[in-house]
Amino acid sequence: MNTTPHRTRRLSDLIGPLRADIRFDRNEWAGAFGDIGTDIPLILGMMLAARLDGASVFIMFGAMQILTALLYRMPMPVQPLKAVAALVIAQKLTGHVLYGGGLAIGIIMLVLSLAGLVSWLGRIVPKAVVRGIQAGLGLQLAALALTNYIPSDKAGGYALAAFALVLILLLYGNRKYPAGLAVVVLGVWYGIAFNLHGAPMGTLIGFGLPSLHVPGMQDIVAGALLLALPQIPLSLGNSILATRQMAQDFFPDRPVSLRKISLTYTLMNLINPFLGGVPTCHGSGGMAGHYAFGARTGGSIVIYGAFYLLLGLFFGPGVAAIVRIFPLPILGILLVFESLTLLSLLRDLAGRRAEFLIAVLVALCASSLPYGYGIGLLGGTIIAHATRKGWTGLSRVTDDQDVRSRS
């Protein structure tokens, strides 16, 4: 007789957390597109440079978003690997090298994760260094927005960006009329009204599925040398350590381990290369962007992933043309607010001068030097530990002097 009530209680226990962690309200819709300013340009740049299949790229990118949302149940982002994207775009590397590099990155991160080296890094890298990495990313995003995106349409672009900025300032924090959703709607309207021209819609529509691909050993070796070596330091600093710190800051009641983040990062890059997907990661900037515009659950990432998944499934032939109608000045404004969220995290170092200076130094290295994230991660950690030992030694000397003077 007690079986049914017991089952009912257990079912309600399961449904309750699901409803709390996966929502689709207007704020989740607003926060869903908080990272689009980073993702779209990198994805399109790689597609055009390496001549990738649009359906495969968008379907896999959307699928990784949805699976990540269901696993973490928070706005845990999935992003293209930034160093990989920059190298592929700049050097016009082939898709074969891109997929080989993605698989090499997955293998390297799998070894680091299973060997416990990622968790070890989490123990020895001070919080000030992590804050510096986040701030460095914020500076990079702000520079990208202010120098490339917002001026892209000249006077009209500045006017559109200014209008979007006023809209965000008026609605920021408004749960009934979310600012992020209003800006995305503005961008869609502007794109359809002024940028939708050229090919007929019939040529842009077509059903597609991911194409199978098996990276060869030559591609894996070339990808490891050309793409994995520059990417791994950035991944360890931003994709793993800084993302875990961001999750702790925004969702302290939902602990996420470094091992879990590194393993999901690994799995994405062990799967994507075989199905035509670009290498992907997690990232503190992405979480900052989603959170800044209202995302609080995994629902926002499901929405965002579904956007890419549907584009890839039904608009594969013209997916690049369709996405390019969205105005770059709007993407720039979204990036500016994402960068401000990252930079604002430095405030918890206020009053701790030495740690604040270390964070600033790491941020400057990360945002301005080649391999800056690796240099900032290593150099900042060494300086922080040396400074801490210096304080300890100084306090001991002072204590000994006090004892001698008293005696």
Summary of the structure (lengths in Angstrom):
residues: 407
radius of gyration: 22.8
end to end distance: 79.8
largest distance: 92.9
contacts: 1557
relative contact order: 0.22
helix: 79%
strand: 1%
